[in-house]
């Protein structure tokens, strides 16, 4: 079985998603929706990292249950820079780039969840399948939010 490899890759993907979401939140503090929604979504991914670390033990893996985060000083600097630059056009372009990046990362993580769910179902690993069925919808929500926010933001930024 190669479920351990799928768990490990998904753990890496969710960990990276936490970093992307936290960084995006810090960079776009002036946009309150982006700031708070990305923080909430990062919390989901942190929980996914912990769930994967826990189930990974059953497959011989020693994964860190704590998601890696940006260092505190760097995070504070990004937030301060966001407040200083506000909502000028350059921050709008940066937001579009960050939303595109988030969309791609979240979509990749969603694919990883789908692969893990299919593998768990094929191997009759019910607990692993239960985790995938609980966590995958949240990854899909992140993808859909990024896509919707791209659709709302892009005309404002690109036509200005």
Steps between C-alpha positions, in 0.01 A plus 500: 500500500609853428253682719786616720643694205162660430459598867849646510447702180164628618652596835762701308231659279279600794803634686590711199139617472519628860808702404335638184182597687683655795733694272207622292314609812804692622558670164137609459407621847347815349240279326306374800318223316823354367673542836236321705383239250854381424570474873190283544601280207855468637344366820328227296829402338674494839236254617555292186875490570431373853250239374747374239780478756276299730382254234850488351624318811278207400697485174847525657541874449635752749343825380499827692147574624580872512487693174802713423433872511668818388727641771325758717721792404454438128125471550489831688702671227265372228197625693656843553593526132143412408358773719745756359431419134124472546290435191698662218522324164832326577345323802211402273738333257675333791164373625421354157837325492445365851148382417629319190770335709252403771261358241772280348626379839150428633402319178811284526423421862145410402632255241724348768196452725313333216789263433528414869126438526504271198801311633343467846178372349686247285705379798192495725663741748180647645661740751721648229199530268302673778777759542514561125122537478505751787799706384466500122188723493691770688778490240236534230355802683841667496527441125149634438559806719823586317327457164202715601727768644702501177180561305398788724842661530640466149263742322560766767878465485553437131256761369628779722 
